[in-house]
């Protein structure tokens, strides 16, 4: 089972990053994904230099909402649909089993 932990921290002296994870026992294998709000060029070089970092990928995501009108064109999208919190949960947690 995958567990997720979200923490915010500040990079310390010599690039040290400290994480507090008392919920995991010693020796537990974990994968760390580092998200940086602003990426100076030397940050990616630093991350690539770390022997435990497999890859560094920089994504720039842009929102394509140019005008307020674009947002309101979606109004009524779910109108006349039988949606309940239970039906949404059932759809979200489908396991791929055939009925």
N, C-alpha and C positions, 0 to 999 in steps of 0.2 A: 504494500500500500504506500502511496506517495503522500508524504506530509510536507506542508509548506510552512516556512517561517519567514516573516518579513521583519527586518530590522533596519534602522537607519544608523549610520555611524559616520565618523569623520576619519579620513586617512591620517594616520599619525606620522611620527618621525620615521624617516627611511621607508615610507610607503606601507607602514604596518597597519593592518586592518584587524580589529578585534571583534569577535562575535561571541555572545554569551548564549550557549545552547544547552542548558541543564536538562532539557527533555530528551537528549540523546545520550546514550551510554558511550563510554570510552571505546574507541575502535570502530564506531559506526561509520560506514562509508557514506559520504554526502557529496552533493554537487552544489557548487556555489555559482550563482549568476550575479554579476555586478552590474548595476544600472547607475549611470552617472548623469546628473542633470545637465551639466555643461562639460564638454570633453576638450580639454586642452590637447594639442597634438602630442605632447610628451606623455600624456596618460596612456594612450594606446601603445606607444613604444614601451612604456613601463610594464603594462599588462602582458605584452608579447614576450618580454624578457623573463617573466616568471615561469619557472619550470613546471609548475602545476596547472598552468593555464593552457587549455587545449586550443582555444580559438578566441579571437576577438572580432566581433562583428559590430559595425556601427550602422544604425538605422535612423533615417530621418523620416518621420511620419508627418505628413501635412494633412490638415483637414481641408476638404473641398467644399466648404459651405461659404459661398461668396456673398450671398445676400440673406437677409432675414426671411424673405419670401420662400427660399428653397426649403427651409425648415418646416414651414407651415404647409407645404405641398403634401407632406406626409400625414397631415391631420385626417383622421378617419380610416387609417390603414387597417385597423383591427375591428372596424365597425361590422356588426352582424356576424361576428364569430363567437362561438361558444367557448370562451376562455375562462378558466378558473385557476386558482393557484394549484389545485390538485392536478388538473390536466397539464399544466405547464411542468410540474414536477415529474409526472409520468413520462412526458416526452423527453425531458432533460436526462432522466436516469435510465433510459432504455439500454439494455445490455447487449443488444444485437441478436437476441433470441428470436427465432421465428415462432409465430403463433399458430 
